[in-house]
Amino acid sequence: MNYPSKFLAAVCSLVILFSACKGKSKKSDKPKENPPTVVDVMIAQPQPISNVVEANGTVLAGEYVELRPEVSGRLTYLNIPEGKPVAKGQVLAKINDADLRAQIGKSRVQLDLAIKTVERYKKLVDVGGINQSDYDLAVNSVNGYRADIAYTESLIAKTVIRAPFSGIAGLRQVSPGAYVSAATILATIQQLSQVKIDFTLPEAYGNIIRIGSDIDVYLNTDTATDKVKATIIAMEPGANTDTRNLKVRAMLDKGTVSPGAFVKVKIDAGKNRNSIVVPTNAIIPDDKSNQVIVVKNGIANFVNVQTGNREANTVEIISGLNQGDSIVVTGVLFARPKSKLKVRGVKKINELQPADSSKAQ
């Protein structure tokens, strides 16, 4: 049978088109491979690390007290020189004690009568005129009146408020004639001749604290002109159960600073050591440990590491890395375990700035 040439040409075109479509479908069924993640690395090399521990501290007065009366009453005398020195034992305030002195006068009259009664009973007991028990009751009355007088005198002494130590008086909180009680604060006194510094350290640094050792205290800034020395005088025997920190107290050797001020404390923990240091952005925090990415044969390997001292932009690696490891420092967020990586370049630790790392990630 003879077919027209146009028919044969159409059949051939359909066969070629079908073959092409079939070939495309086979190619499209093949999964595409993700391109490797482009990263920058740094080579792990030990470098000297300063073994200086830094902490924040608070200035405390050498001695501090809130002046409160021990008894209630009306102020009849008030002489608190605000912001000026006061001497130990100086009378600063006095509370009305007229009722207490009247009570003492009454008790003394009763005591005189009781003493005369004892003298008479003594003569009668000697001749058998009265029982010994009557004489004992008279003697007991004398002792009771004397105890009453001593108690009232102690209350009168409490009406006089004296400076417990030499220092600087604070602002007065009451006026003469005011009624005060044990809950009333008259003023404060602070001893500023020697001030203390309280600061906290992680319990891991407890072994570097030595009573009597010197520390550097920066009063305002980190400039050397504001640096003074302080001596460690005490430390809490146990760590705080909430923060796991140790509280340390030091005495400032010299320098003028107000109590309550913020200071920075630096402690030399010994000679410097060599450790591997990585940028903070290279650390991947995990629930149980921290990780870094190490490139081996172009593959991302997530390695658990133990960190040490932290600074503004770097972290010390105590264990988990070896010298010569290639650590991913940019593109960290895009890498996946066992994924392919393409190393764009090798950087040094001093070339990695926070702005640079944020751009790369």
Buried (B, 14 or more C-beta within 10 A) or exposed (E): EEEEEEEEEEEEEEEEEEEEEEEEEEEEEEEEEEEBBBBBBBBBEEEEBEBEBBBEBBBBBBBBBEBBBBBEBEBBBBEBEEEEBBEEEBEBBBBBBEEBBEBBEBBBEBBEEBBEBBEEBEEEBEEEEBEEEEBEEBBEBBEBBBEBBEEBBEBBEBBBBBBBBBBBBBEBBBEEEEEBEEEBBBBBBBBBEEBBBBBBBEBEBBEBBEEEEBBBBBBEEEEEEBBBBBBBEBBEEEBEEEEEBBBBBBBBEEBEBEBEBEBBBBBBBEEEBEBBBBBBBBBBEEEEEBBBBBBEEEEBBBBEBEBBBEEEBBBBBEEBBEEEBBBBBBBBEBBEEEBBBEBEEEBEBEEBEEEBBEEBE
